[in-house]
Structure formats: structure tokens, C-alpha cells
Amino acid sequence: MVQEYVSPVRVHKYSFEMVMAAYEMRFPSCPQIPVVIECVITEDSWSADDSQRHTTRRCQLNVDAPYLLKKMIGVDYVYFIQKNHLDLKNRVLEIEATNETFASRVSVIEKCKYYVHPENPDWTCFEQSALLDVKNFFGLENTVEKIAMKQYAANIAKGKELIEVFMKEVYETGVKELRPWNASEPGKNRELRRVVSRGTEPLSPPPVAETKKLSIPDQYTLDSEYIKRYLGELTPMQESRLLQLRKWIADLQKGKMPSDTTLLRFLRARDFSVEKAREMLSQSLLWRKKHQVDRILSEYETPEVVKQYFPGGWHHHDKDGRPLYILRLGQMDVKGLLKSIGEDGLLKLTLHVCEEGLKLLEDATRSSEHAIQSWCLLVDLDGLNMRHLWRPGVRALLRIIQIVEANYPETMGRVLIVRAPRVFPILWTIVSTFIDENTRSKFLFYGGKDYLQSGGLLDYIPKDLIPDFLGGPCKSFVHEGGLVPKSLYVSGAFTERDGDPLSEDSIYRSVSLGKGQVHEVIVQNRDPQSVLTWDFDVLSHDISFAVYRSEQELDRPDQAAAAAGEERRSVLEGAACARVEAPRVCHDGESIQGSHVMADAGLYVLQWRCEAADAQLMYFHETLASHHYRGSMSSLQSATSGFSCLSGKSAISSCPSR
């Protein structure tokens, strides 16, 4: 496989002639790059007017490889041929180096160029590229490739500061300034030639040289100071991958180019594999175009229900200068928001937040002394309970997470989770599998009230910026959330993606009950400590709900009789059973969520009993396996923690017993 390296542009704030004098100081050997043993001139010639120099050197390099590998290949040193063309008239030096040793098995081509900065004639630019192709190397191709690229990257890193080192040596010789070559000043040109060649005499007659025009750097180059200031510290290979991806996108995109920070985020998400990052980015660019994401910041209008009931917003910054976003998830009415603005509405809101975050990152980078590449998320889980595990809501959340992961990679620098209740392990188990492993590693969890202790939020957020609802001094303008009134629900805003919520394909079932009738669902449990969860809406009149356990076989509910409008007989009549959730009356319009840890195997029965004529019910239930939740679920039992009963009257209430 061919390995490619392309460097960003290095800018030396010295004239081209002074840089050439410093460059020559590295020969014939360079202690700063000990891998180079010696470079011997084999050809050297100047043009008659002292403007052109052609030099060929044979360089001996130490093989930085394991002892056993050296013995296997039979060499301790390798040789490279370096050809330089110095054009003092046009102020450019071009260098090409190729390997002499193992040339039939390994191909190495390195090209470098020094030239005058296009905007400042007193500065000098340097750029570098290399190709490595290990064709056939005694079955050790991968090993040789890794060793070669590692050594090459190390030499590049050392070479960055060499000009500064050698410039001091030039100054020590008494040379403080060198004027550019001038055809009308042959005497001074002769002195310039002496300094930039350190007095080396030609070994062959001067050839007739053609004058080359100065090559202005193209759009695929990047200045190293720009990279350090706006993109952060990158290794030479990472810089090279960035330039390769940038060139590919420029060839593909005829319009607006993604920013360098965007390219870098996609590279980081794919471990700097250009091919994988290119595939991921191309899909994201198509997605942005299809959904007109670039217009969100200018065109998105925040729905009124979001302004009043969405508990999230930006709040200053963390200690690293990252923009800080707060989400009070425990106070968020997921069902109410979905039924008011729909899943697409919630997605648009999320994308608007992400686009705001990208703009805030740009602002933070400009106002700080270093690159700010990601934001910080603070999630308050106070109030989280089983209503947040409403299955359609979780499924909508997972879809949104997948879209954000695919199109905003590496934007999350840190996630601080505070006041996490015992219900949280369930939600985390469901959601975490859909979050990238690298992102999961950025989560920090704090239960109870220890988040303001040593090792808590104060390690990451300035003390004066801790929000007031967490006990800090800073006023937060993030909405506290709360239940969305049913009057704000929009018909058809949210339906099951598999069909209408009331259809046979829906996970919810609809039931009509006459006065005194019951509807029962039998759940057979063979997994002690598994969790039985339920979610139902009372659509009209009052309904009593209870949960029972039986150790004997039960007849299935008579659905045929129910369909005929006959009174339904309870399957529990005459059966030995125990009540595990006491009957509670739930009123018209209420949405109910709850759970019960099924400590024992056996049959469990969910029972709804009509308290008045023509009651309607829509319900869903699910069993969560014990191996995910053992040891973390005791407080979720309705009998222990109180029955979660969401309505327009209260967020959590205990329905009175029947």
C-alpha cells in the first residue's frame, strides 16, 4: 500500500537568502537528526552568472530498526540520493530525494521546496511531501512500512525547528543580512554564492540552466502557525491527512468548502483514516444539502411550546473555555414535546442547537489564545423516572443521537451527568449502545449531592458559573421544563413510525370498557429480578389499575366476549394470587407510567377496571431483562417510590387506593 505524506506550509520569518545560508549548515552531517550519518557531495555546479546551483548528495542513514530485523535484511545503513536545484534569481530551492538501497523493493520519493512568501518578500515558506511504496520486502512489508513512517514522522518533527538553530550559527559567523541576487551586482552575487554554499567549489562544469518561475502555493496548503492557533497541536502525519482530505473535498466541492475544523472533526472520528473520513463526510454533506441544514440558523423559528417547556440552553463556558450547554432532562416532558412538535420538530431543535454550538466554537477560538474544538454538556437528571423510558420517546431519542453522531462528530468534549437517580442505569443501558465509544468515554457521572464536592463540577466549571438550580451563584436562564399542557398537543404531530398509534401494528393497544368491566394482561415471568414496565393513557372517564402475581396457571382473558360487548370475567376469580401493586384510580386524561421488579418467577397480571361507563384506554407494557438491571432497580418499584402519574395537575402523584 502506498503511504503519502503532505506537510502544511512552514513559514520562516527570515529572508530566502538567509534561510539558504542556514539550510547549508546541516551538511555534511546534522547532530539534531542523528539518523543522518553523513551526506557527501557527488555533483555540484553553478551557472556562469552565479544564479543557479545544481547539487547531488549521497546520504548515509542509520537504520532505526530492531537488531533482529537488521540481521535479517543484512544492512545497518541505507543510502539516499538527494538532488537540489537552487535558483537564486527566482528565490526558490527544490529538493528531491530517492532511496538507493533496496530500490527494487521499496520506493521512497521525498520532495521539498523553499520559496519566498507570496505576501511578504522578507519571509520564506517551506513545504514537503513524500511517497512510500513497499513493494516486496521478504514478507516484512507491513513491518518495514510502519518503521519507515514512524522514523520519517520523527525526523519531520525534529526538522521543524532546525532553521532556527542553524540561523544562530549563521549569525555567529558574522552574517546578519544577505541581499537578493541582482544581475547588475556580480561582485555581491559572488559573495552570496559563497555564503549559501559555504565556499564549496564546483565538481563539474556549470550546465546551461533554465530559469524557473516562482511557484505560488496553491489552495491545498496550510500555514503551520494557523494550524497551531486555530486547529490545535497536530502530529506531522495528522497534518498530512488533513491536507489530503482538504484536497479531495476541494476537487469534489465546486461551491462552499467545509471549514478546516470540520474536516479535522471527521478525521478524528475515523482515527485519521482519510478514506473512512472521506466516506463519512461525503454522506454528511449530502445529508446537509438534502435537509438544507445550512439554513437552520437563519430560518429556524423556535416553536412556542419549546420556548415555554424545553429545559435546555447555552450557559457561559467551562474551565477549558468550551461553550457549556445545560439540559435538565429530568424535568423534560418527552411525550408532551413529541405530541406537540413531533419527532421531526425535536430533531430540528437539536440540529439548531448543534449549529449554534459550531458558531460558538468559532467565537470561543477567536476570543481565546488557543483552539476550542468542542463544547461541554451538563445534564441534570433530577426528576428522572419511568416516564422518560416511554418507548416511542426513547426510540425518537436514539434516532436523533444517530443523526447527530453521523453529522457532528467530535463536537462533544465532556458530558457531566449530575443528580442521577437509580432509574438512570436503565436509560443508560438502552441509549449508550448507540453512542460512539470515544464519546462514551467523555461521560462523568455524579449521583446524589456530591457534584459540588471535591472532584465534582468545580473541577470543570468555574465556581461563579455553577447554575443556581444546582446550588451555585450564577443565574440560569435555562427553562425549568415541566409538563406540556394537552391543549398544546397537535393532532398527528407524533405517531408511531410503524403506523398509526392505534393501529394493529402499533406497540400500543386501544381498549373500550363498560362500567364494571376489566381488561387484563397476563405476563409470564421466568427471569427473577426482571422489571415489568407499563405506560397507558386514560382517554375517557376513570379507570382503576392494579398488578397481581399468581403461582398457578390462569385462563387467558376472554377476548371474544369483550369483542361482543359482554362483561369480562377476571382471570383472577377463584385463583390464589397476591396483589403486588395496590389498586389506584386514574382519572380521565391522565398518562401513567410505572414499573415493578418481578422478584419471583410466575404469572403477573396487569388489571384495568372501569369505574364508569364507556371508559377508553390505550396501553403498552414491556419486560426488561434482569441481567441489565440487577442491583440497581429497587427504588423503581411503585410500592416503594410512589406510582408515577403524569397529568395536567401534577408531575408525580400517588393515585388513591380504590
C-alpha positions, 0 to 999 in steps of 0.5 A, a space after each residue: 500500500 502506498 503511504 503519502 505524506 503532505 506537510 502544511 506550509 512552514 513559514 520562516 520569518 527570515 529572508 530566502 537568502 538567509 534561510 539558504 545560508 542556514 539550510 547549508 549548515 546541516 551538511 555534511 552531517 546534522 547532530 539534531 537528526 542523528 539518523 543522518 550519518 553523513 551526506 557527501 557531495 557527488 555533483 555540484 555546479 553553478 551557472 556562469 552568472 552565479 544564479 543557479 546551483 545544481 547539487 547531488 548528495 549521497 546520504 548515509 542513514 542509520 537504520 532505526 530498526 530492531 537488531 533482529 530485523 537488521 540481521 535479517 535484511 543484512 544492512 545497518 545503513 541505507 543510502 539516499 540520493 538527494 538532488 537540489 536545484 537552487 535558483 537564486 534569481 527566482 528565490 526558490 530551492 527544490 529538493 528531491 530525494 530517492 532511496 538507493 538501497 533496496 530500490 527494487 523493493 521499496 520506493 521512497 520519493 521525498 520532495 521539498 521546496 523553499 520559496 519566498 512568501 507570496 505576501 511578504 518578500 522578507 519571509 520564506 515558506 517551506 513545504 514537503 511531501 513524500 511517497 512510500 511504496 513497499 513493494 516486496 520486502 521478504 514478507 516484512 512489508 507491513 513491518 518495514 512500512 510502519 518503521 519507515 513512517 514512524 522514523 520519517 514522522 520523527 525526523 519531520 518533527 525534529 526538522 521543524 525547528 532546525 532553521 532556527 538553530 542553524 540561523 544562530 550559527 549563521 549569525 555567529 559567523 558574522 552574517 546578519 543580512 544577505 541581499 537578493 541576487 541582482 544581475 547588475 551586482 556580480 561582485 555581491 552575487 559572488 559573495 552570496 554564492 559563497 555564503 549559501 554554499 559555504 565556499 564549496 567549489 564546483 565538481 563539474 562544469 556549470 550546465 546551461 540552466 533554465 530559469 524557473 518561475 516562482 511557484 505560488 502555493 496553491 489552495 491545498 496548503 496550510 500555514 503551520 502557525 494557523 494550524 497551531 492557533 486555530 486547529 490545535 497541536 497536530 502530529 506531522 502525519 495528522 497534518 498530512 491527512 488533513 491536507 489530503 482530505 482538504 484536497 479531495 473535498 476541494 476537487 469534489 466541492 465546486 461551491 462552499 468548502 467545509 471549514 478546516 475544523 470540520 474536516 479535522 472533526 471527521 478525521 478524528 472520528 475515523 482515527 485519521 483514516 482519510 478514506 473512512 473520513 472521506 466516506 463519512 463526510 461525503 454522506 454528511 454533506 449530502 445529508 446537509 444539502 438534502 435537509 438544507 441544514 445550512 439554513 437552520 440558523 437563519 430560518 429556524 423559528 423556535 416553536 412556542 411550546 419549546 420556548 415555554 417547556 424545553 429545559 435546555 440552553 447555552 450557559 457561559 463556558 467551562 474551565 477549558 473555555 468550551 461553550 457549556 450547554 445545560 439540559 435538565 432532562 429530568 424535568 423534560 416532558 418527552 411525550 408532551 414535546 413529541 405530541 406537540 412538535 413531533 419527532 421531526 420538530 425535536 430533531 430540528 431543535 437539536 440540529 439548531 442547537 448543534 449549529 449554534 454550538 459550531 458558531 460558538 466554537 468559532 467565537 470561543 477560538 477567536 476570543 481565546 489564545 488557543 483552539 476550542 474544538 468542542 463544547 461541554 454538556 451538563 445534564 441534570 437528571 433530577 426528576 428522572 423516572 419511568 416516564 422518560 423510558 416511554 418507548 416511542 420517546 426513547 426510540 425518537 431519542 436514539 434516532 436523533 443521537 444517530 443523526 447527530 453522531 453521523 453529522 457532528 462528530 467530535 463536537 462533544 468534549 465532556 458530558 457531566 451527568 449530575 443528580 442521577 437517580 437509580 432509574 438512570 442505569 436503565 436509560 443508560 443501558 438502552 441509549 449508550 449502545 448507540 453512542 460512539 465509544 470515544 464519546 462514551 468515554 467523555 461521560 462523568 457521572 455524579 449521583 446524589 449531592 456530591 457534584 459540588 464536592 471535591 472532584 465534582 463540577 468545580 473541577 470543570 466549571 468555574 465556581 461563579 458559573 455553577 447554575 443556581 438550580 444546582 446550588 451555585 451563584 450564577 443565574 440560569 436562564 435555562 427553562 425549568 421544563 415541566 409538563 406540556 399542557 394537552 391543549 398544546 398537543 397537535 393532532 398527528 404531530 407524533 405517531 408511531 413510525 410503524 403506523 398509526 398509534 392505534 393501529 394493529 401494528 402499533 406497540 400500543 393497544 386501544 381498549 373500550 370498557 363498560 362500567 364494571 368491566 376489566 381488561 387484563 394482561 397476563 405476563 409470564 415471568 421466568 427471569 427473577 429480578 426482571 422489571 415489568 414496565 407499563 405506560 397507558 393513557 386514560 382517554 375517557 372517564 376513570 379507570 382503576 389499575 392494579 398488578 397481581 402475581 399468581 403461582 398457578 396457571 390462569 385462563 387467558 382473558 376472554 377476548 371474544 366476549 369483550 369483542 361482543 360487548 359482554 362483561 369480562 370475567 377476571 382471570 383472577 376469580 377463584 385463583 390464589 394470587 397476591 396483589 403486588 401493586 395496590 389498586 389506584 384510580 386514574 382519572 380521565 386524561 391522565 398518562 401513567 407510567 410505572 414499573 415493578 421488579 418481578 422478584 419471583 418467577 410466575 404469572 403477573 397480571 396487569 388489571 384495568 377496571 372501569 369505574 364508569 361507563 364507556 371508559 377508553 384506554 390505550 396501553 403498552 407494557 414491556 419486560 426488561 431483562 434482569 441481567 441489565 438491571 440487577 442491583 440497581 432497580 429497587 427504588 423503581 418499584 411503585 410500592 416503594 417510590 410512589 406510582 408515577 402519574 403524569 397529568 395536567 395537575 401534577 408531575 408525580 402523584 400517588 393515585 388513591 387506593 380504590 
